[in-house]
């Protein structure tokens, strides 16, 4: 038996939702399973537990039983909740698991909830992985592959009569499941939900249709299509979802000839699905790393001959001047909406989202500092910077530092990039010539701010 994580409870009003958290990682994955779900008993299935461990290899794994299922609060045939409650529950579980944002992996009918959540809460959804999804439960002229009301009634009758029996599992798996798996899956079904409650849920949501919501899903999405799909999980359903979620990528897989129950994904398709999810997660991480790069104008200031000044004035007076210097710089940064990144020795590093404001701030600092009997040199460059917590890094930062080092007393020196960006702003520049910047490729033309 596979050891399972501790089962905890999150409260959505008066309803308790079972969830588990497994492992660590830079990315959270929330797995919401459809059809059957029991976060405790799932770990006893050889194939399902292997699939869950595979998901955990790609990040911190959060598992949950949606309301009405498994270890979460059950409902009777008369108290099935509105679908909005299921969607709200996703936020509740993420909050309880201390997850600000997660990749949601959902299968079967839970894919409906995942799509609704992603459309309404894109800031909390880093991406979607939809396995055997479908956009509506019911036949329409646009979805002729969906089930008719009569087929649904037949399905509900079969559930009431056969749910959780080994004979039914044996029949629906075409005899491909061994006795051990057969016994576990039958118990898993019975531990997931009662037949009356499942039939009631099916009847309640037979008219659910999220086709109009799919175009509003604006997160990276991966949709798996089961080419051997049966009953409601026909290939056309998942293809429809993939075609109508903007930018979604679809992967079509056959269930094959391995152990199989109702074509469930954690059997013969598991390895292929996990491999594709791994590639998808790698893409998300690469994409999200690019979100940590922003365009900014970096400003470097440095007191000229600070060591000589400190020796001449003495420690106490120099400390007073330094404090006044820092106050002047911070006042001008606030005035021109700059962000102080850090102080470095006798200077400052700051960023601005507008180059013209950065130049005007540098002018104001250089002018105001002279009242203290000292001078500062100032350099500016605009480019992409990498965010590292409160700090910044990258080539643009190095260029800004090199430009600042070349400036003279009370001089504001800028790169050509800055000069070009503030064209038409009323600022004037003199050509300061081409320079080699230490450690930076090529020669760089710099400009001296005149006014």
N, C-alpha and C positions, 0 to 999 in steps of 0.2 A: 504493500500500500504506500502511495506517495504521501509524504508529510505535507499537510496543507497549512496555509497561513492562518493566523487568528481571525475569526469572524467577529466583526464589530457591527454596531448599529448606528445609523444616522436617522434623525427624526425629521420627517416632512409633515409638520403639524402633529397630528396624533398617530401618524403612520410611521412605523419603523422599517428602515431599509437596510438589509444586510449587505455588507461589503467587506472586502479583504484587500490588503495592500501587500505587494510582494516585491522585494528588491529595491534597488536604487537606480539612478540614471538621470541624465540631463533632460530626458523627455518622459512625460507621463502618458501611459496608454490606458484608456478606460475601455474595458471589454464588457459589452452588453449582449448577452446571448439570446437568440430567439428560440422558439419551439419548446425546448426544455432548458431548465436552469435551476441549479441548486449549488451554491458556492461551496458547500461542505462536501456533498456527495460527488461533485464533478471531479475531484482529485482522485477518486477511486477508480475512475475509468482509465484504462491504460492509454488509449489513443487521445482522449480529451486532455488528460493531465500532461501528456507529452506536448500537445499543441499549446497549452497554457504556458508551460516552461519555455517553449519556443518564442512566444510573445514577450515573455519577461527578458529574453536576451536583447530586446531592442529598447528597453527602458523600464521605468518603474511601472509595474502592472497593478491596476486597480480593477477589481472584479465586483460586480454587484448583481443581485437578483432584483429585477424590477418588481414593483408592487404587485401583489397577487401571486407571486411565484417564489418557489424555493424557501429560503430562510427568511425572506421578507414577509411582512404582514400579508396574509391571504385575504381573499374576498370570497363571498358566497355567490351563488348564481344570480343574486338580486342586487348586489352592490358594486358592480364593475364601475370604475371611476372614469371621468372624462379624460380624453387623451392629453389635455393640457396638464393634468396632474402628473402623468408619466414624464412629460418633458421637464416640468419643474423639478422632479426628483433627480434628474441628472445634475443640476446645479447643487442640490443638497448633498449628494454623494461626493462631488468634487470638493465642496467646502469641507466636508468631514475628513476627507483624505488630504487636506491642505494642498490642493492642486488648483492653481490659478488658471491653468490651460492644459488641455489634453488632446491627444490624438484619440478619436473615438472609433473603436472597432466594433461593429454591430452586425448581427446576422439576422436573416429572416425578417419577422415582423418588427424586431427591435431597430431595424434600419430605418423604418418610418420615423421613430422617435429621434434617432440620430440626425436625420435630415432636418426635422423641425427644430431641433436644438441648435444645429449649426447655422441655420438661417436666422434664428432669433438671437443667438449669442456667438457671433463670429469671433469676438475677442477672447472667448474661453475655449475655442476650438482650433487647435493647430492643424487639424486635418481630419478627413473621414476615410475609413476603410469599410466598405459595404459589401457584405458577403450574401449572395442570394437574395438581394433586395427586390422589392416590388413597389410600385407607386400607388397601387390601389388594390383592394381586395376583390372588386366586383367587375364583371363584364361591362364594357362600354364599347361603342363603335370604334373608338380610338385604341382600345385595349381588348381586342377580340380573343386574346390568349388567356385572359383572366376567367375566373370561375363564374358560372351563372348562379342565381339564387338556388336553383334546384341542386346543383352540385355542392353548394355549401351546406344545404340541408342534409344531403347524403353524407357529407364529411362529418358533420356534427353528430349524426346518428351513429356513425361508425366509432367515433370517439366515446360516446356514451356507453357503447356496448363493449368495446375492446380495449379501451385505454389502459396501458400498463400491464397488459398480459404478454407473457413470453411468446404465445402462439402468434400474436399480432406482430411483435418485433421480428420473429422468425420469418413470417410471410413477407413483411415489407423490406427485409434485408436480402430477400431472394436466397435465403439459406447460407449467406456468406459469413455470418458471424458465429464465432465459436461459443460454447456453452457458458464460459466464464463471462464473456462480454454480453451475451444474451441476458444472463441473470442480472448483471449490473445495470444494463440499459433499462430493463423493465422496472427495476427499483428506482432508477433515476427518473423515469417518467412519473411514477407514482409520488415520488418525493418532490417533484416540481410543481404539480398542480393537480387538483381533482378533475375528473372528467366533466362534472357539472359546471365547475367554474370555467374550464377551458371552453366548453361549448358556449357558455354565456358570453365570454369575452369575444369569441368568434362572431356570434350573432350581433353583439353590440357594435363591433367595428367593421362589419361587412361592407358598410358604405363609406369607410374612410378612404380619402383620395387626396394625395399630396402632389398631384401633377402640377398644380399652379405654384407650389412652393419650390420645386426643384430649381427653377432659374434664379431663385434668390439665395441659393447656397453658394457662397463665394469663398470657400476654403479649398485647399488642395484635396482632391478626392480620388480614391482608387476603388473601382467597382469590379468585383469578381462575378463572372457569369458561369453557372454550372451547365455545361453542354448536355449533361444527362439529366437535367432537372425534371422533377416529377411534381404532380399535384400543382400547388400554386407557384412553386419556384421554377417556373419554366424559363428558358434562356431569354425569351423575348422581354420578360419583365425587367430583368437586370439590364438588358441592353437599352431599354427605354430610359431607365434611371441614368445610365451613363451618358446617353445622348442628350439629356436635358439638364444635367448639372454642368454649369459652365466650366470648361477645362478639364473635366473628369477623364481619367484614363481607365480603360476597361481591360481586363485580362480574362480570357475564356479558357476554362479548364474542363477536362472530362473527369468524371469520378473514377473511371478505370474499373479494374476487376478486383480490387482489394476489399477488405472488410468494409461494409457499408450499411447504414441504416437510414432510410429516407434520403439518401444522397447527402447526409450531413458532412460539413466541410472538414471536420477534424479527423475524418477517416482517410481515404486514399488521396485526397487533395491537399492534406495538411502541409506536407513538405514544400509543395509548389507555392501554396499561399504564403507560408512563412518566408520563403525566399523573396517573393515579390514585395511583401510588407517590409522586409529588410532594406531592399533597394529604395522603396518609397520613403522610409524613415531617413535613410542617408540623404535623399534629396531634400527632405524637410529641414534637416540639420544644416545642410549647405545653404539652403535658401534663408533660413532664420539667421545664420551667421552674417548674411549680407544685410539684414535689418539692423545689425549693430554697426553699420557704416553709414555715416551721414555727411552731407556736404556742410562745411562750416568754414568760417574765416577765423584763423588762429592768430592771436596777438601775443607777442612776446615783448616784455619790457625788462630792462636791466639797468641798474644804477652804474654810471660811468665811474671808474676808478674807486670803487667802494672800499677797497682795502686801504688805499692811501687816505681816503677821507676818514675812515675809522681811526687810523693811527694818529692823524692830525687833530681830530676833535676829542678823542678819548671815548671810552666805552659808554659812559653815562649820556653824554651829549649825542653820540652816534645812535644810541638806542632811541632817544627821543625823536631824532630826525627820521629814523626808520619807521617809527610808529606813525608819525605825521605823513610820511611817504605812503605807507600802506593805506591810511585813511583816505588820502587823496585818490589813489588808484581805485579803491573800492567804491568811492562816491561816483567817479566817472563811469565805472562799469555799470553801476545801477542806473545812472542817467541815460546811458546809451543801450541799455538792455543786454549787456554782455554777461556771460557766465564765468565766474572765477573757477578755474580748474584746480590750480594749486599755486603756491608760492615756491620759488626755487632760488635759494640763496638770497640775492638782493633784487629779485625780479618776480614777475607774475606771468602765468600762462592763462589766457582766457579765450573763450570762443564766442562768436557772434553768428546769428543766422542771416545777417545782412552785411555785405562788405563795406558799404558806404558808412554805416553806423560805426563799424569797427575802425575805419580810417579817422572819422571825426573824434572818436573816443581817444585814439592814439594822439591826435593833435592836442586835445584838451589835457591829457595827462602830461605830455611834454611841456606844455605851457605852464600848467599849475605847479609842477614840481620845481621849476626854477626859483620860486619864491623861497624855497628851503636852502638855496645856495648850492644845489646839486643839479646834475643833469642825468637824464635817462636816454638810452638808445631804445628804439622800438622797431620791430619788424612784423610784417603781416603777409600771410599767404592764404589763398582759398583753395580747398581741395577736400577729398573724402577723408574723414578721420574715423578710426575704429574706436568705438566706445568700450571702455574697460572699467565697468563700475562707474565711479565718479571721475576716473582719469580718462585720457585719450591717448592714442598712439597712431602710428602709421607714417607713411612718407610725407604727407602734408604737414605733419607736426615737425618732422626733421627739417623740412624746407623752411618753415617759419622760423625755427630756431637759428638756422644758418643765415637767413636774411637779417634777422635782428642783430646777430653778431657783427655784421658788416656795417651797421648804422653808426653814424657819428654822434657826438653829444647833442642832445635835444633834436635829433633827426628821426623822422619817420620814414622808413624804407619799406617798399612793397614790391611784390613780384609782379610780373607783367599780367598774370591772371587777375590779380586784384585791380590793376589799372584798367584793364579791358572791361571788367564787370561793372565798374562805377562810371563808365562813360556816360556823359549827360547829367551827372549828379552835381556839377558845379565845382568839383574838386580839381585842382591843378597839380601837375607833376613835371619834374625835370628828369630827363634821361640820366640814369646813374651808371650806364654802361653794362657790358656783359661781365659775368663773374663765374668762377668755378665755386660751387658750394661743396664743402668737404663731405665726401661720402655720398654725394648725389650725382647721378649720371648727367651728362651734357653740360652746356654752359647756359646760364640764366641771365636774362636781361632784367635789371632792377630799375626802380623809379623812386625818386625822392619827392615826398609830398611838399608842395609849395604852399598851398592854402586850400 
